[in-house]
């Protein structure tokens, strides 16, 4: 730790240098006046021990000079006077601590330096983690080169350059959250929080409190004040996943938040201003949800912003094998499996499979295949497709159109679940109202 000691009393300076030298990691440089010290300030030490009473400048004037050039540099003021007013003034100017030259001074200095050292270590770790996160969510790390994905890359880049609201659509498992993170961590908001909330995962009666917060006593169980996700994301980004699942009554309140740029906690009559970038995602067709009355039209247009649609995996061609090899390599590396290859038969099977669970399903299948593999090559016996049955695999081999395949898939699940519309809607991520409409219009048949 590089320490500058600014002290005009030579005996006291020698005492402190001896004390600080007990830690071999400390490198101490002594200055007996402010002028000589300020000439060397460009070297930027890790910490400064500054005597308040110097022969050429007062401690507060030196402190102001330091802070004007290096606002975050820790400065410990060491003074022979125990003056509370002076101490408060110095702390207001940015001093890290005010230490009186008494019998406890050495211990207080030692403790303060340890705290500064630990804080510096934590900041370094945070910087490293932040850089790792930025690299992880660099949009160039989203794997694929299909035309549909290249279009997505261009839109992500445009979204990252502005603060426009972004609506991300696509089937479940296509990577909507990954796109949201790529936008945030490549934008000017990257140093600010990214707060994600899955609307579908929170009961509707609790969602308002989660989003907007509440005051103590606002409802039964509200034992303390709590800020909501919007306040938590202030200055950064909020990602509202599965926005299509939001109750219509709450949609009105969300619209007001977006229009007024302020939230009002439950149980409060005081609005809190926010500056939050909005990203939303859904696997639903929001236009259709608006048409049938499940989603407010005014909120739809407010959220539309820059639309980014993620193509399903079955439409991404060669990306399937790129992803399969990537997931296999990553999982093998994490578990010391060595190099694993994919047989030509497995490659054909992966390319012909319809991937109803998209990228998420492919990742799960490749990781399980790595576990089940007995040698260095993934064979067909290692594949375990749980999303659809052999009956549906047969339909794929018949070369059905996507529309016809989807119709037959829904009918298949209805048969398997005794025409339980709620269960099938949940399993296939289809809106119940949409499924009922398809049945009513005889777009699908119930046996």
Buried (B, 14 or more C-beta within 10 A) or exposed (E): BBBBBBBBBEEBBEBBBEBBEEBEEBBBBBBBBBEEBBEEBEEEBBBBBBBBEBEBBEBBEBBEBBBEEBEEBBBBBBBBEEBEEBBEBBEEBBBBBBBBBEEEBBEBBBEBBEEBBEEBEEEEEEEEEEEEBBEEBEBEEBBBEBEBBEEBBEBBBBBBEEBEBBBBBBBBBBBBBBBBBBBBBBBEBBEBBBBBBBBBEBEEEEBBBBBBBBBEEBEEEBEEBBBBBBBBBBEBBBBBBBBBBBBEEBBEBBBBBBEEEEBBBBBBEEBBEBEBBBBBBBBBBBEBBBEEEBBBEEBBEBBBBBEBBBBBBBEBBEBBBBBBBBBBBBBBEEEEBEEBEBEEEBBEBBEEBBBBBBBBBBBBBBBBBBEEBEEEEBBEEBBEBEBBEEEBBEBBEEEBEEEEBBBBBBBBBBEBBEBEBEBBBEBBBBBEBBBEEBBEEEEBEEE
